[in-house]
């Protein structure tokens, strides 16, 4: 059995060897050209940053609602723009407050300003219409005025109350998830990842367990990539998450970048400190538990216990006293 028996008609073994040699030479030239090619890492990095920015912007625009809500936001934009509320000196502070609650879009800022402006007037008008116009409640004139003014004051502070509750809830979630995020950052730092790559990896791993912290770390990694000053991106993280733990993390990262201290060792010490702090807070709550349970125990446990223990003896004593005959 020869090789020539398997070749196509008209092709010899010499032709096969020439074709194989030509293919080998072509592959060798391509390999050398690919090895000597000078790559530009900036183009790939810019493309990756653009993709991540687009992903974050699409995420912010995901829950904007349907056409009705879009028309409502357009009306709010018109009202706020005509009154020039977005050019106010306090707009930056309001935007930071909403960012701490997890609302970083411009629509959230417009909705908050519109609610602060129109909600008290709308509430006061509805209350006046119900009380004065419909006569729903039989109140004194002074009480009617107090009810209307009280509704307007409550509506004035209602947006701040909603934002504060959302901020407190988000801060609690971030505080509980921060030690786990630091442990993951230690692993990433020991593996040799850069700061933005470590933040991106931690955000990817914690998207299910703590999406709020994953969102903040993902945005910080994007800002580190395109901002000229890396420290400004870390300071923006502190501004969005006004927590002692986040401030400690940012200070550690800034110190490591400025003085060249080992990042993994600093993060490990910080993670152990936060875990001990969380354990101490749990022990503090457990130590306060007996004092908290004292009043419910006095009100709800001790009276039935006294009835069960003293009740039979008291009944027998009453029966025995009824059986005695008093002397005349």
KOLGU-848416 format. One record per residue (C-alpha): y, z, x; residue in three letters. Coordinates in steps of 0.001 Angstrom, whole numbers, plus 500000, padded with zeros to 6 digits. Each point is the difference from the previous one (the first is absolute). Layout:
// residues N
YZXALA/...
***
This chain:
// residues 328
500000500000500000UNK/503271498822501542UNK/503668500598499204UNK/500546496277499527UNK/497719500093496963UNK/502559502211498145UNK/503083497961500915UNK/501589497479497616UNK/499058496358500518UNK/501951498382502817UNK/500888503309501717UNK/498449500989503293UNK/499685503291501837UNK/502797498967502371UNK/502339499437497025UNK/499150503486498659UNK/500746501615503359UNK/503334498153500244UNK/500981501176496469UNK/499066503616500768UNK/501954499880503269UNK/503064498631498185UNK/499809502762497380UNK/499653502659502704UNK/503016498609501844UNK/502062499977496803UNK/499075503616499190UNK/500849501029503580UNK/503444498395499784UNK/500675501684496629UNK/498920503402501345UNK/502252499702503063UNK/502938498819497857UNK/499518502885497553UNK/499845502514502845UNK/503165498706501686UNK/501945499772496751UNK/502955502429499909UNK/500106501745496648UNK/503156501315498386UNK/499186503430498480UNK/503395500226498323UNK/499192497216497542UNK/496828501689498796UNK/501754503357499806UNK/502869498562497962UNK/497512498344497665UNK/498130503301499556UNK/503227501919499333UNK/501096497395497470UNK/496675500244498222UNK/500183503802499858UNK/503612499937498767UNK/499050497546497263UNK/497066502211499010UNK/502258503051499723UNK/502606498123497992UNK/497337498671497641UNK/498711503524499601UNK/503463501238499073UNK/500391497196497465UNK/496551500376498436UNK/500828502419497215UNK/503298498598498741UNK/498614499252496568UNK/500263497026497706UNK/502944497895498769UNK/501360502711497705UNK/500301502478502820UNK/501540497325502221UNK/502708499360497398UNK/500615503739499724UNK/500397500318503766UNK/502368497018499933UNK/502204501772497474UNK/499959503163502110UNK/500946497969503067UNK/502940498499498153UNK/501289503386498826UNK/499619501653503400UNK/501512497038501845UNK/503027499771497733UNK/500721503684500475UNK/499434499617503775UNK/497667502983500127UNK/497918498444502789UNK/503026500033502299UNK/500529503698499633UNK/499911502257503055UNK/497175502070498494UNK/497731497002499371UNK/498299500425503378UNK/499195503629499239UNK/498647499046496569UNK/497831497274501569UNK/498604502528502497UNK/499232502425497176UNK/498143497313498068UNK/498143498949503164UNK/498705503553500399UNK/498585499680496487UNK/498280496732500941UNK/502459497618498282UNK/501499497755502670UNK/500814496907497964UNK/503504499007498950UNK/498922500060496360UNK/499248503714500287UNK/503504500662501324UNK/501567497924497219UNK/497881501732497341UNK/500952503438501303UNK/503735499211500041UNK/499797498434496541UNK/498167503060498634UNK/502561502377501507UNK/502789497963498433UNK/498694499131496535UNK/497379502621499149UNK/502443502878499261UNK/502162497816497754UNK/496967498604498171UNK/498475503457499517UNK/503282501464498797UNK/500510497114497558UNK/496494500318498560UNK/500320503782499673UNK/503402499662498283UNK/498617497365497660UNK/497050502210499021UNK/501957503255499643UNK/503346498813498659UNK/499124496695498373UNK/496596500711498443UNK/500540503747499601UNK/496433500691501115UNK/500596503642500872UNK/502106502558498194UNK/501923501412502953UNK/503362501550500517UNK/502729497703501380UNK/499978501785503336UNK/496192499776500273UNK/500113496269499237UNK/502423499475502846UNK/497841502133502309UNK/496873497973499145UNK/501731496678500644UNK/501532501156503283UNK/496698501579501070UNK/498182496722499403UNK/502558498133502094UNK/499712502494502865UNK/496190499832499891UNK/500107496199500052UNK/502406500123502938UNK/497575502019502132UNK/496806498370498697UNK/499849497187502640UNK/500458502552502787UNK/497219502152498547UNK/497624497028499824UNK/500811498966503572UNK/499595503576501275UNK/496598500417498341UNK/498790496687501418UNK/501319500948503447UNK/498298503413499985UNK/496700498478498897UNK/500171497328502685UNK/500965502486502710UNK/497037502184499116UNK/497585497055500231UNK/501448498916503355UNK/499882503551501366UNK/496330500355499093UNK/499036496638501492UNK/502001500306503227UNK/497383501937502093UNK/497325497383499261UNK/502442497235500926UNK/500759501754503294UNK/496288500214500805UNK/499678496267499425UNK/503059499390502174UNK/498405502046502794UNK/496918497793499832UNK/502127496847500045UNK/502096501269502919UNK/496898500875502021UNK/498620496517499257UNK/503067498480501673UNK/501856498682496956UNK/503769499754500028UNK/502134502027497626UNK/500540497271497422UNK/496323498989500126UNK/498940503636499592UNK/502284500462497004UNK/498717496788498457UNK/496393501065500504UNK/500592503481498574UNK/501769498479496988UNK/497018497727499415UNK/497519502868500209UNK/501983502365497737UNK/500914497542497253UNK/497445501613497666UNK/500221503677500958UNK/503803500217500310UNK/501759496764498921UNK/503465501568500256UNK/499594500830503688UNK/498280496664500637UNK/502983498223498449UNK/502453501850502229UNK/497975499401503172UNK/499583496321499145UNK/503746499557499489UNK/500712501865503251UNK/497622497744501946UNK/501803496931498631UNK/503408501456500900UNK/498811500809503530UNK/499002496361500358UNK/503303498382499084UNK/502697502644500593UNK/501628499842503452UNK/499816503793500372UNK/496611501617499379UNK/501594503423499569UNK/501976498718497009UNK/496758499153498186UNK/498704503519500606UNK/503295501493498822UNK/499717497911496833UNK/496593501599499421UNK/501625503439500226UNK/502720498891497588UNK/497460498787497426UNK/497670503019500400UNK/502128503095500354UNK/497151502297501032UNK/499701502399502957UNK/496636498476500904UNK/501368496464500085UNK/503008501142502017UNK/497659501644502501UNK/497933496816500246UNK/503096497867500556UNK/501361502374502650UNK/496640499927501780UNK/499912496193499986UNK/503599499771501234UNK/499320502514502759UNK/496859498148501044UNK/501894496708500151UNK/502997501427501833UNK/498264502188502611UNK/496621498300500243UNK/497914502988498894UNK/496396499280498899UNK/500126498982496359UNK/496408500926499124UNK/500318503536501362UNK/503298500607498196UNK/498599498718496706UNK/496876502135500385UNK/502064503167500489UNK/502213499068497051UNK/496995499313497765UNK/498434503367500855UNK/503304501715499253UNK/500291498353496589UNK/496420500847499113UNK/500589503634500928UNK/503161499962497906UNK/498090498650497014UNK/497312502672500482UNK/502642502742500195UNK/501583498763496763UNK/496605500107498289UNK/499437503543501265UNK/503470500964498793UNK/499196498722496508UNK/496715501889500045UNK/501770503200501082UNK/502507499660497129UNK/497239499597497457UNK/499287503737499367UNK/503681500723499383UNK/500247497027497634UNK/496899501078498061UNK/501198503593499567UNK/502172499365496943UNK/497413497849498115UNK/497338502573500771UNK/502156502822498626UNK/500858498059496852UNK/496693498321499169UNK/497172501773501865UNK/500777503708499944UNK/500689500403496224UNK/496607498555498924UNK/498324502041502743UNK/501629503210498713UNK/498980499123496440UNK/496377499446501042UNK/499806503183502103UNK/502067502425497955UNK/499464498524496519UNK/496493501430499284UNK/500933503459501233UNK/503186499965497925UNK/498095498963496866UNK/497405502732500494UNK/502770502537500516UNK/501676498908496754UNK/496707500254498105UNK/499343503467501385UNK/503477501160499045UNK/499497498733496452UNK/496760502058499748UNK/501718503264500854UNK/501251502106497087UNK/503289501696500505UNK/500027503810499112UNK/502098501027497043UNK/
***
